[in-house]
Amino acid sequence: MGPARFVLAFLGTLLLVPQAAPTKAAAADIGVVLDQARLVRLPERVATIVIGNPLIADAAVQSGGLMVITGKGFGITNIIALDRSGAVLMEKTVEVVGPRDELMVIYRGAVRETYSCSPVCEPRIMLGDGEKFFEAIIGQSANRSGMAAGNAPAKSDK
């Protein structure tokens, strides 16, 4: 058998190897939109909350048996509620997704900018935006918040 026939026979064998079917990821128990909060009722006797990855979601226990989960970054993590003895009372997965409103994403080469367009387009900082755009919008937001609180605006680097 010549080299060309061997390669074709080998490739034919590879094509006959059964492939594992892709599996669909399980749906998260709790869905949260990035930069938004969601209320979740806790089981009784919760003493401790453990968050798998605090870069994805944050949780704060409130009175009345409620927990506020805030989306901090894209992805899936988990939240575990324990009682005083360490027994698991609840374990749930949390998925943080991007906003579903009217977003426009503009790429200037590899640099991304995000705008919220409902109905007029305004800059909106999102994880993954270019650093200059992100920093400029964060700076404007910080100055605006400071001015609303009665503080003088921060000095501009420009």
C-alpha angles and dihedrals in degrees: 000000000000123000094258093053091047091054092048091047090049093049090048089054091051091053091055094055108107113245124217111249114243111256123224115238115247115254116257118251092227125031120199130179116231111267092012133101133230130196118228126184113234127215116252121274097030110163103163136031119201120195117201096211117009090192088069102039139003127203134200124187115228132192117272094047096289131136124199113215116196123195109234104165140000118277146055127294136153138245123209125193117204133188123226092275092052097254114148110246097172138005120184137165118235123204120196114202135179122268118281097213127105103299126173118199118199123194119204097189104305093338116100130208124185127208131186108223112191098149101318119036114246127174113266122185115228133173106270097035118132115277097241093048092044094049093046093053093043089051092051091048092049092049091048092049091047092050091049088054090051097257124133114256118263117257114263121235090221 
